[in-house]
Amino acid sequence: MGENGVRVLLIEDDEDDHFLVKTLLAEVSSNGSPKKYHLEWAPSYEQGMTLLSAGGYDVCLLDYRLGSRDGLELLREAVGRGCDIPIIFLTGQGSDEIDLEALRTGAADYMSKDQLSRQSLERSIRYSMANKQRELAERALRHSESLAAMGRALSTVAHDIKTPLIAIGGLTQMVCRHLESDSEDRKKLDIVLKETARLEKMVQDMLEFSKPLEVEKSLENPCRLVKETLSVVQKAAEDNGILLEANLRECSGVALDTARMKQALINLLMNGVQASPAGTTVRINLHRQGREVIFDVTDCGCGIPFEKRAEIFSPFFTTKKNGTGLGLPIVKKIVDAHNGRLEIRDNPDRGVTFRVALPVFP
């Protein structure tokens, strides 16, 4: 829930039912409730799915009847896309079979329209949001424990691999010094050195991911941070034929770990450069929004399918040919350590935007 109230999405094709829900929520807001409800209406399946996928809502009210399609179908699609917004299922006929199927599919609650009242609607929204927050907290705890165990294992493996890799690289360089630069053997050994360097980078990522992350915050100018980050990525962008652009709205100082946050933004910008075709632009936008400072990194790549978004922050998951699958998990680890949020947003034309939202007052 935002500081300005609860954002409610209603997916409902009947205008009279929209008016009813709007009236009931207005009554709740004017009846001394500490919460103020802001309702947005999607009158069709397609509009509802688009708004639900975009996120930004605290709760969704979903009608069963949606023209030629139904709410159960939309619910399945939303859950399949990894939607974490609590969805309250609304039925007109109060069928136990439909209601139970909605719960099995992933609905947070269900209500019969003929039993809707100010009290019942407000209660369902309040409990659905509380249950979802508890579920997300439990999931985050399990994920944290799993990552900690994986980090310990990675640290052991990385240390075991690091020593022989150093030996391979060092000895190969020694042999190369005795070979002509254009000899076939030298060309083969250059490949060995290149692949050894790639493995060393992977080992370094493994060690970085396995470390407990402790941030040392200081007051930083976010505009200066972005400019320094762009200077690091500029050469790689030029080599790939990518133009870098920045839209920086002056922000007041933010408490953050400069080195860590620079690492996170570099990873996101490098991902954007590698994902975008030559001749396109990767952008970073900086602005203040309420009590948060927002960094948006936008690319022109092929995008990320919804079904892959739940996996993309998991260690070793990658769609790149030579990727380690640890770049984005490290970014998320850094953002989480700052009590921030890392989101994936679709662009209107192509590609995606990674949003880093950090609290101005941690």
C-alpha positions, 0 to 999 in steps of 0.5 A, spaced: 500 500 500 502 506 498 502 512 502 497 515 498 492 509 499 490 503 496 490 502 489 484 497 486 484 494 479 477 492 478 476 488 471 469 488 470 465 488 463 458 491 467 458 498 468 452 498 473 457 493 477 463 498 476 458 503 479 456 499 485 464 497 487 466 505 486 460 507 491 462 502 496 469 504 496 467 511 496 463 509 502 469 506 506 474 512 504 469 517 507 467 512 513 473 514 518 477 508 514 485 510 515 485 507 508 483 511 502 481 507 496 483 509 488 479 505 483 481 503 476 476 500 472 478 495 466 471 493 462 474 488 458 479 481 459 484 484 454 485 491 458 484 488 465 490 483 463 494 489 460 493 493 467 494 487 471 501 485 468 503 492 468 503 492 476 502 498 480 496 495 484 495 493 491 489 489 490 485 486 484 477 485 484 476 480 478 469 478 475 467 471 473 463 473 466 468 477 461 464 477 455 466 471 451 471 469 456 471 468 463 475 471 469 478 464 471 481 464 464 484 471 466 486 468 473 490 462 470 494 467 465 495 472 471 498 467 475 502 463 470 505 470 468 507 471 476 502 476 478 503 477 485 497 482 486 492 479 491 486 477 486 479 477 489 474 473 485 467 476 484 461 471 482 454 473 480 451 466 481 455 464 487 457 457 485 461 453 490 464 450 484 467 456 481 469 459 487 473 453 489 476 453 482 478 460 483 481 459 490 485 453 487 487 457 481 490 462 486 485 467 488 486 470 494 478 470 496 472 470 493 465 474 494 458 473 491 456 480 488 449 479 491 452 479 498 457 485 497 457 491 502 461 496 504 463 492 510 464 485 506 468 488 501 473 492 505 474 486 510 476 482 504 481 487 501 484 488 508 485 480 509 487 479 502 492 484 502 495 482 509 495 474 507 499 476 500 504 480 504 505 474 509 506 469 503 511 474 500 515 475 506 515 467 507 517 466 500 522 471 501 525 468 507 525 461 504 529 464 498 534 467 502 535 461 506 536 457 499 541 463 497 545 462 503 546 455 502 547 456 495 552 461 497 556 457 501 557 451 496 559 456 491 564 459 495 567 452 496 567 450 489 569 457 486 576 457 491 577 450 488 577 452 481 580 459 482 587 456 483 588 451 477 585 456 473 590 461 475 596 456 473 593 454 466 592 462 464 599 463 467 603 457 464 599 458 457 602 465 457 609 463 458 608 458 452 605 464 448 611 468 449 616 463 445 611 462 439 610 467 433 604 471 433 602 468 427 603 461 428 597 456 428 599 454 435 599 461 438 592 462 435 590 456 439 593 458 445 590 465 444 583 461 445 585 457 451 587 464 454 580 467 452 576 461 455 580 461 461 579 469 462 571 467 461 572 462 467 576 466 471 570 472 470 565 466 472 569 464 478 569 472 480 562 472 480 561 466 484 565 469 489 562 475 489 555 472 489 557 468 495 559 473 500 555 476 505 553 483 502 554 489 507 553 496 505 556 502 507 552 508 506 554 515 505 550 521 502 551 520 494 549 525 489 545 520 484 546 524 478 554 524 479 553 516 480 549 515 473 555 519 470 560 515 473 557 509 471 556 511 464 563 513 463 565 506 465 560 503 460 561 508 454 567 503 451 563 497 450 557 501 448 561 504 442 564 497 440 557 494 440 554 500 436 549 502 441 548 510 443 547 511 451 543 516 453 541 519 460 535 523 462 537 526 469 533 530 473 537 533 479 535 529 485 537 531 492 543 526 496 541 519 497 544 514 502 547 509 499 553 504 498 556 508 492 561 502 489 555 497 490 550 501 487 555 503 481 556 495 480 549 494 480 547 500 474 553 497 470 551 490 470 544 493 468 547 498 462 551 492 460 545 487 459 542 493 455 548 494 451 548 486 449 541 485 448 540 491 444 541 491 436 547 495 433 544 502 431 539 503 437 539 506 444 540 504 451 537 509 456 538 511 463 533 515 466 533 518 473 528 522 477 525 522 484 518 519 485 515 520 492 519 518 497 524 514 492 529 515 487 528 511 481 533 509 476 530 506 469 535 502 465 531 501 458 534 497 452 531 495 445 532 488 445 527 482 444 524 483 451 523 478 457 517 473 456 513 473 462 514 466 464 521 467 464 521 473 469 520 469 475 527 465 474 531 471 471 533 473 478 535 466 480 543 464 480 545 461 473 539 462 469 541 466 463 539 467 456 546 469 453 550 464 450 556 466 454 553 469 460 554 466 467 547 467 470 549 471 476 549 478 473 542 480 475 542 476 481 548 480 484 544 486 482 538 484 486 542 482 492 545 489 492 538 493 491 535 488 496 541 490 501 539 498 500 531 496 502 530 498 495 526 494 489 528 491 482 522 491 477 522 489 470 517 493 466 515 492 458 516 498 453 511 500 449 515 498 442 520 493 444 525 491 449 524 492 457 526 497 462 529 495 469 527 499 474 531 500 481 527 504 486 531 506 492 528 509 499 530 516 499 530 516 507 532 508 509 
